[in-house]
Amino acid sequence: MKIIDTTTFFEEHLMMELRFNILDPFIDKFIVSEARFSHSGKEKEIKFNKKDFPKFESKIVHLIVNKEPVDIIKRPNLTTIELRQNSILRIKEQRNYIAKSLNEYSPDDYIIHSDNDEIPNLEHFNFKENKRKIVIFNQQLFYYKFNLCLPSVPWFGSKACKFKDLKTIDLLRATKNRKYPFYRLDTFFSDVKHQNVNIVENGGWHFSNLKTIEELERKFLNDENHSEYEEKGHSIKRIKENVQNRSIDYDHNAKKDSEERFNSTSLQVIDKKFLPYYIQNNYKKFETWFD
């Protein structure tokens, strides 16, 4: 049985260094999907190069998505909703492109998918002992620094299943973050609701926005929520204020489509003992990423 780690890439070199070093003892192959278009539709250069990670080069497969999705809305003056719809289509295309490199694997091999800043904790999880169809990792959510987090917000980022149970990477990503009871008959007709789920507590780390100020601005202008960022007139000045104030302009506990979701939320400092061993053991190397 092999374990295959899959993710997408924009320009997160630090995240990939962490990912490869933390997961290497448990992973047989790393698959990285990169697109020539950002989620906002801007054409970009290919920035990932597996030769930058010589220790892991033989285990890395780098895929390049050259085209926009065929169902992108193409006309002037798109609405905010349409811009977001296009972003979602581009994300879906980049994720599902990973399937092009999976045909060599066996039905019982496991496929893990995460955004590249979501790293599952595999130190105490054994896929060979897993009896469930879907594995979901409950992860700690961090912002800006390795030790700034939102401890009250569970983050279900990394998800896994056997290759024989994988329909698409995007559907695996969209799997609902709960185990449904046996009497929920709708689960038999759903691709994202499952009864046979293993939710792994202490399931890893989501290092969101671990970037420089300039990198954060590029991300906000090019990611899935770029239209909302532009609409609210955010700027480098606001990003700096948030980092300095240990805060984010988002409330994860607010309703998804409410204006309250953009309320400011304070981050908390935690001890580095809760971080991956690779970060703890290389504290001097990463000390600028601590608050």
C-alpha positions as CSV (number, residue, x, y, z in Angstrom):
1,M,0.0,0.0,0.0
2,K,1.3,3.4,-1.0
3,I,0.5,6.8,0.4
4,I,0.3,9.6,-2.2
5,D,0.2,13.3,-1.1
6,T,-1.4,15.7,-3.6
7,T,-1.7,19.5,-3.5
8,T,-1.8,22.6,-5.7
9,F,0.8,25.4,-6.0
10,F,0.8,29.2,-6.7
11,E,4.1,30.5,-5.2
12,E,4.3,29.0,-1.7
13,H,7.9,27.8,-1.6
14,L,8.2,27.9,2.2
15,M,5.1,25.8,2.5
16,M,6.5,23.2,0.1
17,E,9.8,23.0,2.0
18,L,7.8,22.3,5.2
19,R,5.4,19.9,3.5
20,F,8.2,17.7,2.0
21,N,10.3,17.6,5.2
22,I,7.4,16.9,7.5
23,L,5.6,14.3,5.4
24,D,8.6,12.6,3.7
25,P,8.9,9.7,6.2
26,F,5.2,8.7,5.5
27,I,4.7,9.5,1.8
28,D,5.6,7.5,-1.2
29,K,5.0,10.2,-3.8
30,F,4.2,14.0,-3.8
31,I,2.1,15.3,-6.6
32,V,2.0,19.1,-7.2
33,S,-0.4,20.7,-9.6
34,E,0.4,24.2,-10.9
35,A,-1.6,26.3,-13.3
36,R,-0.5,28.9,-15.8
37,F,-3.5,31.1,-14.7
38,S,-4.1,32.4,-11.2
39,H,-7.5,31.9,-9.6
40,S,-8.4,35.4,-10.7
41,G,-7.6,34.5,-14.3
42,K,-4.3,36.4,-14.6
43,E,-1.6,34.5,-16.7
44,K,1.4,33.6,-14.6
45,E,4.8,32.1,-14.9
46,I,5.5,28.5,-13.7
47,K,7.3,28.9,-10.4
48,F,7.6,25.5,-8.9
49,N,10.7,23.5,-9.7
50,K,11.3,20.1,-8.1
51,K,15.1,20.6,-8.5
52,D,14.8,23.3,-5.8
53,F,14.1,20.3,-3.4
54,P,16.9,17.9,-4.4
55,K,16.4,15.7,-1.3
56,F,12.9,14.9,-2.5
57,E,13.1,15.3,-6.2
58,S,12.7,11.6,-7.1
59,K,9.4,11.5,-5.1
60,I,7.9,14.7,-6.7
61,V,5.6,14.7,-9.7
62,H,5.0,18.3,-11.1
63,L,1.9,18.8,-13.2
64,I,1.2,21.9,-15.2
65,V,-2.3,23.0,-16.2
66,N,-1.9,25.0,-19.4
67,K,-5.5,26.0,-20.2
68,E,-8.4,27.7,-18.6
69,P,-11.5,25.6,-17.8
70,V,-13.9,25.4,-20.8
71,D,-16.9,26.7,-18.9
72,I,-15.3,30.0,-17.7
73,I,-17.6,33.0,-18.1
74,K,-16.0,35.2,-20.7
75,R,-17.4,38.6,-21.2
76,P,-16.7,42.2,-20.0
77,N,-17.8,43.6,-16.6
78,L,-18.4,40.4,-14.7
79,T,-20.3,40.6,-11.4
80,T,-18.6,39.7,-8.1
81,I,-20.6,36.5,-8.1
82,E,-19.5,35.6,-11.6
83,L,-15.8,36.4,-10.8
84,R,-16.0,34.1,-7.8
85,Q,-17.7,31.4,-9.9
86,N,-14.8,31.6,-12.4
87,S,-12.3,31.3,-9.5
88,I,-14.0,28.2,-8.2
89,L,-13.9,26.7,-11.7
90,R,-10.2,27.4,-12.0
91,I,-9.5,25.8,-8.6
92,K,-11.6,22.8,-9.5
93,E,-9.7,22.4,-12.8
94,Q,-6.3,22.6,-11.1
95,R,-7.3,20.0,-8.4
96,N,-8.9,17.5,-10.8
97,Y,-5.9,17.7,-13.1
98,I,-4.1,15.6,-10.5
99,A,-6.0,12.6,-11.7
100,K,-3.9,12.5,-14.8
101,S,-1.0,11.1,-12.7
102,L,-2.9,8.6,-10.6
103,N,-3.5,5.7,-13.0
104,E,-0.3,3.9,-12.0
105,Y,-1.6,3.4,-8.5
106,S,-3.4,0.4,-7.0
107,P,-7.0,0.4,-5.8
108,D,-5.9,0.2,-2.1
109,D,-3.3,3.0,-2.3
110,Y,-4.3,6.1,-0.3
111,I,-4.7,9.5,-1.9
112,I,-4.3,12.5,0.4
113,H,-5.4,16.0,-0.8
114,S,-4.7,19.3,0.9
115,D,-4.1,22.9,0.0
116,N,-0.3,23.2,0.3
117,D,-0.6,25.2,3.6
118,E,-2.5,22.3,5.2
119,I,-0.2,19.6,6.5
120,P,-1.7,16.4,8.0
121,N,-0.2,15.0,11.1
122,L,0.8,11.4,10.2
123,E,3.0,10.8,13.3
124,H,0.4,8.8,15.1
125,F,-2.0,7.8,12.2
126,N,-1.6,4.5,10.5
127,F,-3.4,4.1,7.2
128,K,-3.0,0.3,7.3
129,E,-5.2,0.3,10.5
130,N,-7.9,2.6,9.1
131,K,-11.2,0.9,8.5
132,R,-13.1,3.9,7.2
133,K,-13.8,5.0,3.7
134,I,-13.0,8.7,4.2
135,V,-10.3,10.2,6.4
136,I,-10.6,13.8,7.5
137,F,-7.8,15.6,9.5
138,N,-9.0,18.1,12.1
139,Q,-6.2,20.7,12.0
140,Q,-5.1,23.7,14.1
141,L,-5.5,27.0,12.2
142,F,-2.6,29.5,12.1
143,Y,-2.1,32.9,10.5
144,Y,1.0,35.0,9.5
145,K,3.3,33.2,12.0
146,F,4.0,29.7,13.2
147,N,2.8,30.5,16.7
148,L,-0.3,32.7,16.0
149,C,-3.5,30.7,15.9
150,L,-7.2,30.5,16.3
151,P,-7.5,27.6,18.9
152,S,-11.3,27.7,18.9
153,V,-11.7,27.2,15.2
154,P,-11.4,23.6,13.9
155,W,-10.0,23.3,10.4
156,F,-10.8,20.2,8.3
157,G,-8.4,20.7,5.5
158,S,-6.5,17.5,4.5
159,K,-8.7,14.6,3.4
160,A,-7.9,11.1,2.2
161,C,-9.4,8.0,0.7
162,K,-8.3,4.9,-1.2
163,F,-7.8,5.3,-4.9
164,K,-10.7,2.9,-5.6
165,D,-13.0,5.3,-3.6
166,L,-11.8,8.5,-5.2
167,K,-14.3,10.0,-7.7
168,T,-12.5,13.4,-8.2
169,I,-10.0,15.3,-6.1
170,D,-12.5,18.2,-6.0
171,L,-15.2,16.0,-4.6
172,L,-12.8,14.6,-2.0
173,R,-12.0,18.2,-1.0
174,A,-15.7,19.0,-0.8
175,T,-16.5,16.1,1.5
176,K,-18.6,17.4,4.5
177,N,-16.6,17.5,7.7
178,R,-18.8,15.2,9.7
179,K,-19.9,11.6,10.1
180,Y,-23.5,11.2,9.1
181,P,-25.7,8.7,11.0
182,F,-27.0,5.5,9.4
183,Y,-30.6,6.8,9.0
184,R,-29.5,9.7,6.8
185,L,-30.6,8.1,3.5
186,D,-29.4,11.1,1.5
187,T,-25.9,10.0,2.0
188,F,-26.5,7.1,-0.4
189,F,-27.1,9.6,-3.2
190,S,-24.4,12.1,-2.3
191,D,-20.7,12.4,-3.3
192,V,-19.8,14.6,-0.3
193,K,-21.9,13.3,2.6
194,H,-20.6,10.0,4.1
195,Q,-21.4,7.7,7.0
196,N,-18.1,5.8,6.9
197,V,-15.8,8.6,8.1
198,N,-12.7,8.7,10.3
199,I,-12.1,12.2,11.8
200,V,-8.5,12.4,13.0
201,E,-8.1,14.7,16.0
202,N,-4.8,16.5,16.4
203,G,-4.7,16.0,12.7
204,G,-2.1,18.6,11.7
205,W,-1.6,22.3,10.9
206,H,-3.1,24.9,8.6
207,F,-0.4,27.6,8.2
208,S,-2.6,30.2,6.5
209,N,-1.0,33.4,5.0
210,L,2.5,32.5,6.2
211,K,3.9,35.1,3.7
212,T,5.6,38.4,3.5
213,I,3.4,41.5,3.2
214,E,4.0,41.8,-0.5
215,E,3.3,38.1,-1.0
216,L,0.0,38.4,0.9
217,E,-1.1,41.2,-1.3
218,R,-0.4,39.1,-4.5
219,K,-2.3,36.2,-2.9
220,F,-5.4,38.4,-2.0
221,L,-5.5,39.8,-5.5
222,N,-5.3,36.4,-7.2
223,D,-7.1,33.9,-5.0
224,E,-10.6,32.6,-4.8
225,N,-11.8,35.7,-2.9
226,H,-10.0,38.3,-4.9
227,S,-13.2,40.2,-6.0
228,E,-14.2,40.7,-2.3
229,Y,-10.7,41.9,-1.4
230,E,-10.7,44.4,-4.2
231,E,-14.3,45.5,-3.5
232,K,-13.5,46.3,0.1
233,G,-10.5,48.4,-0.9
234,H,-7.9,46.5,1.2
235,S,-4.3,47.5,0.8
236,I,-0.8,46.7,2.0
237,K,-1.3,49.2,4.8
238,R,-4.2,47.2,6.1
239,I,-2.3,43.9,5.8
240,K,0.6,45.4,7.8
241,E,-1.9,46.6,10.5
242,N,-3.4,43.2,10.8
243,V,-0.1,41.4,11.1
244,Q,1.1,44.0,13.7
245,N,-2.2,43.7,15.7
246,R,-2.3,39.9,15.5
247,S,-5.7,40.0,13.8
248,I,-7.5,38.9,10.7
249,D,-10.4,40.6,8.9
250,Y,-12.5,37.4,9.0
251,D,-14.7,35.7,11.6
252,H,-14.8,32.0,10.9
253,N,-17.7,31.5,13.3
254,A,-20.0,33.9,11.4
255,K,-22.5,32.7,8.8
256,K,-20.8,32.1,5.4
257,D,-22.7,34.8,3.4
258,S,-23.1,37.4,6.1
259,E,-21.3,40.7,6.3
260,E,-20.3,39.7,9.9
261,R,-17.8,37.2,8.4
262,F,-15.5,40.2,7.7
263,N,-15.4,41.2,11.4
264,S,-11.9,41.5,12.9
265,T,-10.7,38.5,14.9
266,S,-7.8,38.4,17.3
267,L,-5.1,35.7,17.1
268,Q,-3.5,33.9,20.1
269,V,0.2,33.1,20.7
270,I,0.9,29.4,21.4
271,D,4.0,27.5,22.5
272,K,6.2,26.0,19.7
273,K,5.8,22.5,21.3
274,F,2.5,22.2,19.5
275,L,4.2,22.6,16.1
276,P,5.7,19.9,13.8
277,Y,9.0,18.5,15.0
278,Y,10.7,19.7,11.9
279,I,9.9,23.3,12.8
280,Q,10.8,22.8,16.4
281,N,14.1,21.3,15.5
282,N,14.9,24.1,13.0
283,Y,13.8,27.0,15.2
284,K,16.8,29.1,14.3
285,K,16.2,28.7,10.6
286,F,12.5,29.8,11.0
287,E,12.7,32.3,13.9
288,T,11.6,35.2,11.7
289,W,8.3,33.4,11.3
290,F,7.6,33.5,15.0
291,D,5.9,36.4,16.8
